């Protein structure tokens, strides 16, 4: 029978509760979250609203042609699906219908497919962006349950993603042999890998200094790494000219 409501469950399926031997339950509750809105933000920090209905949006990704957004909706209820918002037509269309808690969506460079994490299976999937086909497994179930896509090389042949083992590290998946290989291996938490526009560099978030900072490393390597941020940073995004990086701080 239900004994508590609105218990917190994060995007990876972990619930925030603990039961004691004497029958006391401790749990973290979630307050109802108001619907979110989408906005464009210019270089001056000015926000410009997007004419999309308020929803439980998570991690919008712009298509390569700049005409559509791929968005996860429903992460807070632990049952998210991938939706597409057409900026010109101002229409919101559901893309994924299989599996539960689909998110981490990333466009292929040609804009024809979207790869995403599916929490109910231990692998990554991809699907045609026009909805003409269902989800297809991209990786095998040898990966850990928590692996999230990062970005593709410009030629669309290699995907950078993160996988949790003892710690989170960055992997590279090649379409040629369909095998992932480790790109970074360190005792630090590393995430959000993003290929540069020329495909020669990967920017990522690492906690090796004790807090989140943005680093850049040569691809495919070997080579050293360079710390880019100086006052904290997460979720790097390359400018299309390849000479600037934007991040949360």
C-alpha positions as CSV (number, residue, x, y, z in Angstrom):
1,X,0.0,0.0,0.0
2,X,1.2,3.6,-0.5
3,X,2.8,5.0,2.6
4,X,4.4,8.2,1.1
5,X,3.8,10.5,-1.8
6,X,6.1,12.5,-4.1
7,X,9.3,10.6,-3.2
8,X,12.3,11.9,-5.1
9,X,13.6,9.7,-7.9
10,X,16.4,11.0,-10.1
11,X,16.9,10.6,-13.8
12,X,18.9,7.4,-13.3
13,X,16.1,5.7,-11.4
14,X,17.7,6.0,-7.9
15,X,15.1,6.7,-5.1
16,X,16.0,8.9,-2.1
17,X,14.8,6.9,0.8
18,X,16.0,4.5,3.5
19,X,14.2,2.2,5.9
20,X,15.4,1.4,9.4
21,X,15.2,-1.9,11.3
22,X,12.6,-0.5,13.7
23,X,10.1,0.6,11.0
24,X,11.1,4.2,10.6
25,X,11.2,5.4,6.9
26,X,13.3,8.4,5.9
27,X,12.7,9.9,2.5
28,X,13.1,13.1,0.5
29,X,10.0,14.5,-1.1
30,X,9.7,16.5,-4.3
31,X,7.7,19.7,-4.5
32,X,5.5,20.0,-7.5
33,X,7.5,21.8,-10.2
34,X,5.8,24.4,-12.2
35,X,5.9,23.9,-16.0
36,X,9.1,25.2,-17.7
37,X,9.3,27.4,-20.7
38,X,11.9,27.5,-23.5
39,X,13.9,30.7,-24.3
40,X,16.7,31.8,-26.6
41,X,19.6,33.6,-24.8
42,X,21.8,36.0,-26.7
43,X,25.4,36.9,-26.0
44,X,24.3,39.7,-23.7
45,X,22.2,37.3,-21.6
46,X,18.9,38.6,-22.9
47,X,16.2,36.0,-23.0
48,X,13.8,35.7,-26.0
49,X,10.8,33.3,-25.4
50,X,10.2,30.3,-27.7
51,X,6.5,29.8,-28.5
52,X,6.3,26.3,-27.1
53,X,3.8,25.3,-24.5
54,X,5.0,25.1,-20.9
55,X,6.1,21.5,-20.0
56,X,8.6,19.5,-17.9
57,X,11.4,20.2,-20.4
58,X,14.9,18.8,-20.0
59,X,18.1,19.4,-21.9
60,X,16.9,20.9,-25.3
61,X,19.2,20.2,-28.2
62,X,19.2,22.2,-31.4
63,X,19.2,20.3,-34.7
64,X,22.2,20.8,-37.1
65,X,20.0,22.9,-39.4
66,X,18.7,25.0,-36.5
67,X,15.1,24.3,-37.3
68,X,14.1,21.9,-34.6
69,X,14.7,21.1,-30.9
70,X,15.0,17.6,-29.4
71,X,13.7,17.7,-25.8
72,X,13.1,15.2,-23.1
73,X,9.8,15.7,-21.3
74,X,8.8,13.9,-18.1
75,X,12.2,13.4,-16.4
76,X,10.8,14.6,-13.0
77,X,8.2,11.8,-13.1
78,X,10.8,9.2,-14.1
79,X,9.1,8.4,-17.3
80,X,10.5,10.8,-19.9
81,X,10.2,10.6,-23.7
82,X,11.9,12.4,-26.5
83,X,9.8,15.1,-28.2
84,X,10.6,17.4,-31.2
85,X,9.7,21.0,-31.4
86,X,9.6,22.6,-34.9
87,X,10.6,26.2,-34.5
88,X,9.1,27.3,-37.8
89,X,5.7,25.6,-37.5
90,X,5.6,25.9,-33.7
91,X,4.5,22.3,-33.2
92,X,5.5,19.8,-30.5
93,X,5.6,16.2,-31.6
94,X,6.4,13.1,-29.6
95,X,9.2,11.0,-31.1
96,X,9.8,8.0,-28.8
97,X,7.1,5.6,-27.6
98,X,9.2,2.6,-26.6
99,X,10.9,2.1,-23.2
100,X,10.8,4.3,-20.1
101,X,12.8,7.3,-19.1
102,X,14.4,8.1,-22.4
103,X,16.6,11.2,-22.3
104,X,20.2,12.4,-23.1
105,X,19.2,13.0,-26.7
106,X,21.9,13.9,-29.3
107,X,21.4,14.7,-33.0
108,X,23.6,13.0,-35.6
109,X,25.5,15.6,-37.7
110,X,23.2,15.0,-40.7
111,X,20.1,15.6,-38.6
112,X,18.6,12.3,-39.7
113,X,18.8,10.4,-36.4
114,X,18.7,11.0,-32.6
115,X,20.7,8.9,-30.2
116,X,19.5,8.7,-26.6
117,X,19.8,6.8,-23.3
118,X,17.1,4.3,-22.4
119,X,17.1,3.7,-18.7
120,X,15.1,0.4,-18.8
121,X,17.9,-1.3,-20.8
122,X,21.7,-1.3,-20.4
123,X,22.4,0.3,-23.8
124,X,22.1,3.3,-26.1
125,X,19.4,3.6,-28.8
126,X,18.9,5.8,-31.9
127,X,15.9,6.6,-33.9
128,X,15.0,8.4,-37.2
129,X,14.2,12.0,-36.4
130,X,11.3,12.0,-38.8
131,X,9.6,9.2,-36.8
132,X,9.6,6.8,-39.8
133,X,11.1,4.0,-37.7
134,X,11.2,2.8,-34.1
135,X,14.1,2.8,-31.7
136,X,17.1,0.6,-32.7
137,X,19.8,-0.5,-30.2
138,X,23.1,1.2,-31.0
139,X,25.3,-0.5,-28.3
140,X,25.2,-3.8,-26.5
141,X,24.1,-4.4,-22.9
142,X,27.7,-4.8,-21.8
143,X,27.7,-1.2,-20.6
144,X,26.7,0.0,-17.2
145,X,23.0,1.1,-16.7
146,X,24.1,4.7,-16.6
147,X,25.6,5.7,-19.9
148,X,24.7,9.0,-21.6
149,X,25.5,10.2,-25.1
150,X,27.7,13.3,-25.5
151,X,28.3,14.2,-29.1
152,X,29.3,12.9,-32.6
153,X,32.4,13.6,-34.7
154,X,31.5,15.8,-37.6
155,X,31.6,12.8,-40.0
156,X,29.1,11.0,-37.8
157,X,31.3,7.9,-37.4
158,X,32.2,8.2,-33.7
159,X,30.1,9.0,-30.6
160,X,31.5,10.2,-27.3
161,X,29.5,9.1,-24.3
162,X,30.0,8.7,-20.6
163,X,29.7,5.5,-18.6
164,X,29.6,5.0,-14.8
165,X,31.8,2.3,-13.4
166,X,33.7,2.9,-10.2
167,X,33.7,6.5,-11.5
168,X,32.3,8.2,-14.6
169,X,34.7,8.3,-17.6
170,X,34.4,9.1,-21.3
171,X,34.2,6.4,-24.0
172,X,34.2,6.5,-27.8
173,X,31.8,4.4,-29.8
174,X,32.7,3.7,-33.5
175,X,30.1,2.8,-36.1
176,X,32.7,0.9,-38.0
177,X,33.1,-1.9,-35.6
178,X,30.3,-1.1,-33.1
179,X,32.7,-1.3,-30.2
180,X,33.2,1.3,-27.4
181,X,36.7,2.1,-26.3
182,X,37.9,4.1,-23.2
183,X,39.0,7.6,-24.0
184,X,39.7,9.0,-20.6
185,X,40.6,6.8,-17.6
186,X,41.2,8.6,-14.3
187,X,39.9,8.6,-10.7
188,X,38.1,11.8,-11.4
189,X,34.4,12.2,-12.4
190,X,34.4,13.2,-16.1
191,X,31.3,14.0,-18.1
192,X,29.6,16.0,-21.0
193,X,32.1,15.3,-23.8
194,X,31.7,17.6,-26.8
195,X,33.6,17.3,-30.1
196,X,34.9,20.5,-31.6
197,X,33.5,21.5,-35.1
198,X,36.7,20.2,-36.8
199,X,36.6,16.9,-34.8
200,X,40.1,17.3,-33.5
201,X,39.3,18.1,-29.9
202,X,36.9,17.0,-27.1
203,X,35.8,19.5,-24.4
204,X,34.5,17.9,-21.2
205,X,33.8,18.5,-17.6
206,X,36.1,17.1,-14.9
207,X,36.3,17.3,-11.1
208,X,40.0,16.5,-10.9
209,X,40.8,19.8,-9.3
210,X,38.1,19.3,-6.6
211,X,35.3,21.1,-8.5
212,X,33.8,21.0,-12.0
213,X,36.1,22.7,-14.6
214,X,36.1,22.5,-18.4
215,X,39.1,20.8,-20.0
216,X,40.0,20.2,-23.7
217,X,41.9,17.1,-24.9
218,X,43.1,16.2,-28.4
219,X,41.2,13.5,-30.4
220,X,41.9,10.8,-31.1
221,X,45.0,11.3,-29.1
222,X,47.5,10.8,-27.7
223,X,48.1,14.2,-26.1
224,X,47.8,16.2,-23.0
225,X,44.8,18.2,-21.6
226,X,44.3,21.9,-21.0
227,X,42.0,23.4,-18.4
228,X,39.9,26.1,-20.1
229,X,37.7,27.4,-17.3
230,X,39.1,29.1,-14.2
231,X,36.1,29.6,-11.9
232,X,34.2,26.4,-12.4
233,X,32.2,25.2,-15.4
234,X,29.9,22.4,-16.6
235,X,28.3,21.2,-19.8
236,X,30.6,22.8,-22.4
237,X,29.2,23.8,-25.9
238,X,31.4,24.7,-28.8
239,X,30.8,27.8,-30.9
240,X,30.5,26.9,-34.6
241,X,33.8,28.8,-35.3
242,X,35.6,26.4,-33.0
243,X,37.4,29.2,-31.2
244,X,34.9,29.7,-28.3
245,X,33.3,27.5,-25.6
246,X,30.2,28.3,-23.6
247,X,29.5,26.5,-20.3
248,X,27.5,26.7,-17.0
249,X,29.5,28.2,-14.2
